[in-house]
């Protein structure tokens, strides 16, 4: 397993470059947009216009169905929180438009009773106690140990590629139930299938077909020989329907949910881990405090998500004429929830633009909130927690490399991450 983890693989450089990802998706934003989002929040809690339009950025719609609709954006913690929690009025249907067939809808794209049914089937494998035991003990700890061990003979490292990118993709590959040669083929196909704009459409389509084929083969195997993994859990799970009856998931439904877990888990954890490391490495006093008192690691992670969430904006379809903080929103329009601005709202956080892990703990919306709160957030927290602790144990003198370009926040506006993380280990 260790050889696969640490092997030089050009796919990492090709597919785990945050800036190139933004270029490929057509939504690259190089500069820090937090000051501009702050000015918009100060202007009004809710405003007409899509967020990029209000920021003066070139148009880009993550969901093509939104392009022909009216757009609105909310900016304060209160309005963002209300919009996230009211899933009936502010619907995730915007994700599902144009997706053929209900069996191809992941929980991200569902609403109402159908969403609750699938979410309840998945949830037991992602609650905090399971991530602190099952996920950590079966996969995360071993993967972190192997990745950090590989760095011990070096004086320098680029942690974005050598640790942050590798940890989640290997964790989720193993957690799904892949191993041996299938694991390697699957990991490559998974990485390529999410490479929109960086590979040809045919290459990406072939990779997606490989992912589906390997998953369907694994599901068939787990129906005959259950294991201790996510796919086995989905095979054993039952959906509770509106009439009170229960049924198992179909192979296609399991495949769709498993693929969503892999794609979402790999990207979010990778980018947020890099942001958390950058925050500490550029705030020496707080970095020293965490090294001296590891009980502060959780606070350091949460503050990084509040301060710079990897995805600072989400879209919702307005299903009926509604009001948000007194602002009228017509049915059929799209509301963009600017949680990047909401997470720094001075009405909730003093000096919210600063990274401060010592601030009083208040719930943030970096992982969303309400019915669509990030399913895998506790897995991401566990990965980053394990990674930070093992890094600090192995390299207590780790610091940014002064001879390398300084890291900066970059990438697509909906998937922020670090340019790179060059460090001196000794």
N, C-alpha and C positions, 0 to 999 in steps of 0.2 A: 504493500500500500504506500509506503513512504516514497518509493521510487517514482510512482505516479504523481504524488503530491509535489515533489521538488524538481521534476524533470523540466529542462528547458523546453518550452513550447512556444513557438512564435504566435500561436493563437492568443496568448495572454496579451502580448503587445498590440496585436491587431484589434482585439475586441474589448480590451479593458483600458482603453484610452478615452477618458471622459470627454476631452475636447473633440476628438474625431467622431465620437458617438453623437455629439450635438451637431456637427457638420453633416453627418449622414442623415440625421432626422430633420435637418433644416430648421432647427430651433436654437442654434448656438447663441449664447450670451456670454461674452468674455468678462464684462465688468460686473462689479458687485452692485446688484440692483436694490439692495436693502435701503439705501438712502432715498431712492426714488419711490419705493413702496411706502416708506415712512411719510413722505410728503403727500402721497395720495391718501393715506389713512388720516392725516391731519386735515385734509380738505373735506372729506365726508365719509361716513361709514359704508355707504353703498353708492355706487356710481354707474351710470350707463356707459357701456363699452367693455369689450374684452380686455383682460389685463395687459396683454402685449400692446394693444392699441393705446391704452391709457398711459403706458410707459414710453410710447413713441418708438416701439420696436417693430420690425417687419412682421406682417401677419403670419401666423402659424396656428393651425388647429390640430391638436392631438387627435380629436375625433372629427372626421370629415363631415359628419352630419351636422356639426355645429356651425359650419361656415355660412350657411344660408339663413341662420337664425339671429335674432337680436341677442346681444350679449350684455351682461351686467357683471359687476365685480363687487364683492364685499371685503372689507379690510380690517375691521376691529375684531378683537377676541370675541366679543359678545355676538356679533352678527355671524362670524364664522362658526362659532359653537352652535348657535341656533340652526343654521343651515345644515350642518353635519347631522344634527340630532333629528331633524324633521325629514325623514326619508320618504314620506308620502308626498310631501310638497316638492322637495328638492331631490329628484330621483336619479339613480345611477343608470337609468335607461339610456342615457347619452352614450354610455360605453357599448351598449348592445346593438345600437342601430346599425344595420347592415350585416350583422352576424347571422349566418344561415343556420337554423335549427336550434331547438332548445338544448339539445345534448352538447352543443358546443359553447354554451354559456357557462363561464366560471362565476363564482360567488360575487366577484367584483362587478359583474354586469347584471346581477339579479336584484330584484326588489321584493318587498312584501313577504307573503307566506312561503313562496318558493325559496327566497333567499334564506329565511329563517330555518327552513327544513335542511337545506344543504349546509348552512353554517353550523347548526347543532350537530350534524354528523361529523364535521371536521374538527370542531372546537376542542373536544377532549384531548386531542394529540398536541394542542398548541397552548394550553393553559400554562401559567407560570410554574406550578409544581412539576409538570412533565418536562418543561425545558430545563429545569434545574437538575433533574435526575436523568430521565430517559435520553433526552437529546445530548446533554453534557457528557454523561457517562458512556453512552454507546458510540458517539461520533465526535462531538466538538473537542473534548479534551485531547483525544488522540491526534486529531488533525492539527490542532494548535501546537502540540508538543513537537510533532514532526517538522512543521514549517519553521518553528523557531530554532529547533536543533540545527536545521540546515543553514541558519544564519550565523551560527556560533564561530565558524572558522573565518568570518569576514570582518573587515573593518568598516565597510560601508554597505548600505542596502538601499533599495528603492521599495519601500514598504507597500506602496499602492499595488504593485504587481506581485511582489514576493510574499505578501501576507494578506492584505485586505481583499484582493480579488480571489485568491485561491481558497481561503477559508470557507466562504459561503457556498461556492459552487461545488466543492468536494463534500461539504456537509450535506447539502440537499441531494446530491447524487447518491450518496450512501444511504441517506435516510429514506429515500424512495424505495431502495432495495436493490440497486444495481451493484454488481461487484465483478471482479475479474476483467476479462477483455471487453465484455459488454459495457462495463463502467466507462472504459476509455472511449469507446465508440460513441456511447451515449453522451458523455460530457462534451466531446467535440461537436456532435450534432446539436446539442442544446445551445452551446455558445454561438454556433453559426446561425441557428434558427432565429435568434434575436438580433441578428446583425443587419437590420434593415438599412439599406443605403450603403453599407460597407462591402457587401458581397452582391453578386448579380442576383436578380430575382430567381433564376433557376437554381443557383447554389443554395439560396435561402429556402426555397420550396423543397428541395431534395433533403436538406437538413431537417426541416419540420416533419417530413414524411418518415425519416429515420427515427426521430423522437417518438412519433405516434406508433410506429411499428414495434419498437423496442418496448414501449410502455404496454401496448396491447399484449405482447408476448409475456411480459412480466405479470400482468393482471391474470392471464390465463394460468400461469404457473402458480400464482399465489392462491387461486381458487382451489387448486389441487393440493398445494403444499404451503399453508400459511406460514409466514415468518414474523419477525418482530420489527416491522417497518411501517412506513406510512401507507404504502399501497395495500398491505395486508389489513391495516386498520380500516381503509376505505372499503375493501371487499367485505369486511365483517360488519360495517356500519349499516344502519337502516335509516331511511328517510321517513320522518313522521309527516303524513299528509294532512291536508285541511280537514278531511272527514274523520280523522283519528286513526286511520289505518296506517300500516307501515309497509315499506317495501325496500329491497336492496337496490343499490345503484346499478345501472347498466355499465358494461365495459367502457362505453364511450363517455358516460358521465364521470366515471372514475378517472379516465385518461385526461379529460378536460380539467378537472380539479387538481390532479397531480401536476399537470403541466403549468397551471397557474401558480401553484406553490413554488415550483422550481424557478420560474422566470422572475416572479416578484421577490422571492427570498434571496436569490443571487444578487440582483441589482441593488436592492435597498440596503442590505447589510454591507456590501462592498463599499458603496459610496459613503454611507454614514460612519463606518469604521474609519475611513480616511479623514472625514471631517472631525471626528472626535480626537484623533491623533494630532491633527493640525492645531486644533484648539488648545490642547495641552502644551504642545511644543512651542507655541507662540505666546504662551502665558506662563512665564517661568515660575512665578510665585505659586500659582495653582498647580503646576506640574510638580513642584517640590512637595507641596502638601499631599498630593495623591501618592507620590512615592513613599512618603513618611507614614501615611495613614490610608491603607487600602480600603477602608470602609467608605472612602470618598469616591471610589470608582463608579458606583451606581449613579451618584450625583453628577459626575463628570460626563457620563453617557447621556443622561437625561437633559442636561444643560446644552449639550451639543445638538440634540434633536430640537430643542426649543429655539436655540440661537440660529442654527442654519439647517433646517430639515432638507433632506436631499430632494424632496418634491414639495416646493412651496406653493403650489396651486393645484386645485382639483376642480373638476367641472360637474355640474348637476343640471338636469333638465327640469325646468319649472313646469309642474304638471297641471297647475290651476292658477288662476289669478291670485296673487298673494302680496303681502306686505312684509318687508324686512326692515326693522327700525324706521317704520313709517314711509319707506320707499316702495312704490308700486312696482311689482314685477309681473308682466303679463304671462299667461299660460303659453307654453310653447317656446319661451325664450330659454337661454342658457345662463346660469349663474356660475361664475368662477369664484371659488372660495380661496382667497389669498391668505392661507394660513401662515405664510412667511411673514406677512405684516401683522396678522393677529397674534402671533407668538411673541411679538415685541411690543405689544400695546402697553403704553405707560399707565393706562387705567388699571392694569393688572400687575405689571412688573415695573419696579423702579429701575431706571437706567436699562431698559430692556434691550438696547442695542449692544450692551456689553456681555461678554462671556464671563459668567460668575457662578461657579459651582457651589459657592457658599450661600447663595440666595435662598430664602425660605422656600420650601418645596410647595409648588402650586402646579396643578395639572395643566399640561400644555396640550396642543392639538397637532404636534408634529407627526403623530401616527394616525391622525384623524380622531374622530370620537363618534359615538352613536352606533347605529346598526352596522356600519361599514368600517369600524375601527380596524386597523391593520391586523389581520389574523396572525401573521408571523412575527409581530413585534417582540414577543418574548423570546423567540428564537434569535432574532437579531441582537437583542440585549445580551443574551447568554454568549453568543459568539464574540461580541465586542468585549464583554467583561472578561472572558477567558483569554482572549488575545492580549488585552492590555496588561493583565496580571502576569502572564507568562513573559511577555516582553520586558516588563519592568524588573522581573526577577533575573532575567538573563542579561539585561543590558542597563544597569542602573545609571550609567553615564550617557545614555542615548540622547542625541540632540540633532537638530537640523544641520545638514552639511553646508557650511558657509561657502564652499567652492561650487556648489550646484545652484541652479536657478531656484529662487524662492518659490515655494508652493503657493498657488492661488486657486480660488474657487472658479470653476469654469463648467463647461458642458451645456447641454440643453437646458432651457429654462424649467422644464418639468423633470429634469434629472441632474441635479447639481452634484458636483464632486470635485476632487482635488486634481490639479494638473499633474502632480507627482509628489512623492514624499521621500526625497533623498535625505538619508540620515547617516551620521557617524555613530557606530555602535559602541565604540570604546573611548 
